[in-house]
Amino acid sequence: SNFELVAAVSKARGLGVVQPVSLTFVHKQDFRQALRDIKAITDNPIGMNALIEKSSKRYHDKMVAWVDIALEEGVRFFITSLGNPKWVVDAVTPHGGIVYHDVTEHKWAQKGIDGGAQGLIAVNNRAGGHAGGKSQQQLLDELRVFDVPVVCAGGIGDEKQFADAMLMGFDACQLGTRFIATEE
């Protein structure tokens, strides 16, 4: 997503989340400047999505630098995925940061909690692009044992689907695909 979309979501009182790979490689923006461009549009908080897999040292080093830049620019909410979030938790906690971890099943949730994540994003079988194998309800039932906030990710495209997920017991909903149709 581009900085305009992230800013529009936060300005509308959602929590827009930046993805540095998308901003820098797809949209060819300087990451720090994109964060400042968002701040020029809204004072509301934003988050950062940190893909933390370590298949490449160069990629990992770049992600560490992006987390540092995000912290310097005032970002305090981080979403991690594809690895152990401990290094992100260790980096952001001294700044008052919060880390939620993307999971598709109990074993990945346990890894995230063991790494210090303070919440879980339940990526279900209706999520676009990164779908897990379980339904919203199956995943929620598995993850409630951790006693942390659980966010529904997948299958939320309108007010009814949002309300249904909240009534099911989720603490929040993460939307992505729905924003493909936005002007931003």
N, C-alpha and C positions, 0 to 999 in steps of 0.2 A: 504494500500500500504506500501511496505517496504521502508527503507531509500534509497536503491539503485535506485528505480524508481523515487522517489521525486528528488533526486540529478540529475538523467539523464534528467528529464524534465527541470529542471532549467538550467542545463548546456547547453541544446539545445535552451535556450532563451525563454522557456515557464515559467510559474510560478508553480513549483511543490508545492503541498500542502500536509502537513503531517496530519495524523489523529492519535492522541495519543492513542485512544482505540485500533486501529489496530496495531500500533507499539508495544504497551506494552502487550496486551493480546494475539493477534494472533501471532506476531513475537517474543514475549518474550524479547523485547529490553528495556533497560532503556531509558526513553524519552530524557533526557538531552544528553546521549551518542549518541543516534540516530541523534539528531540535530548536534552534533559535527562531527559525521561521514559524514553527508551531507556536512558540511562546508569543510571537508577534500577533498571532490570531486569537489566542485564548490564554488566560491565566490558569485555567482548570488543569488538574493533574493529567498526566499521560503515563503509560507504561512502556516497557521494552520487552520484546520477545528475544530471548537468548537461546539459540540452538547450540547446545553445549557438547555435542558429540565430539570425540577427539580423534577422528580418523586422519586428521592432518594437523601437524604442529603449527603450520602457518595460519590455518583457519582458526585454530584455538587461540593463538596469540592475537589475531585480529579481533576475536570476540572479547577477549580480556580487555583490549584497548577500548572497544565500543562500550563495554560495561563501565569502565572508568570515565569515559567521556559523558555517558548518560548521567552518572552520579555527579560529575562536575556541573552539569547543566540542570540539575535539580530533579531528575527522575528518581522515584522512590518505590515504584512497583515493577517487579520483574517476573516474567513468565519464562520458565526453563523447560526444555524438552530434550529427549534423546541422550540422556546421560545422568550422571550424579550431580545434583545441583549444589553440592557442598561448597565448591569454590565461589559460586555466585553468592550464596548465603553469607559466606565469610566476608566477601567484599562489600556487600550492601548493608549488612546489619549494623556496623558502626555508624552508618549514615541515617539510621532509622528506616532502612529499606525493608520491603516485604517481598517474599518469593513464593509464587504458586508454581506447581509443577504439572505439566501435561502428562496424563496417564491414560492407558487403555485397559488396564486390569490391575488387580490387587498387588501383584508382585512388583510392578513399576511404582505403584503408590507407596509401597513399603520402602523402596529405594529412595524415593523423593522425601518421605518423612524422615528416614534415617539420615538423609543429607541436610535436614534442617528446614525443608519447605514448610510454610505456614498455612498452605491451602493447596487443594488439588483441582485440576481442571479435567473433568471426566469426558474424554474424547470418545464419543459413542459411535455406533455403526451408521449414523446418519451425517457424520461430519464430512465436510468437503475436503478431499485431498489427503487427509491423514486419519481416515476412519479406523476406529477400533472394531472389534468383533461383537461387542455387546450392546444391547439396547440401553436407552437412557435409564430405565428402571433397574435393569440387571446391574449396571455399573454403579448406580447410586447405592443399591443394596450392598454391594461389595465394599464401597469406600466409606460408608458411614461409620465403620468401626474405628476409623482414625480420629474422629472427634475434632476435625478441622473443617473450615468452610469447603464446600464442594460446588464447583461451577459446572453447569451443563454446557457442553460444546458439541453441537451437531443437531440438526433438525429444527432450528429456531429461525423461522422466516416471517412470522407475523405475530400479532398481539396474542392470539389464542395459544399458539405454540409456546410463547414466552410464559403466559399465565399457567398453562398446563405443567410446564417444567417447574415453576415455582410451587404450585400446589402439590406436585410430586414430592417436594422436599429439598430441591436444590436451593442453594443460597444466592445464586446469581446465574446469568446466562452469558455465554460468549458467542458473538455472531461474527461471521466472516463473509461467507458466500453471499449473503443477503445484500452486502454493500457493492457488489459488482454493478448493480444498476444505478448507483448514485452518480451525480455529476462529477464529484470529486474523484 
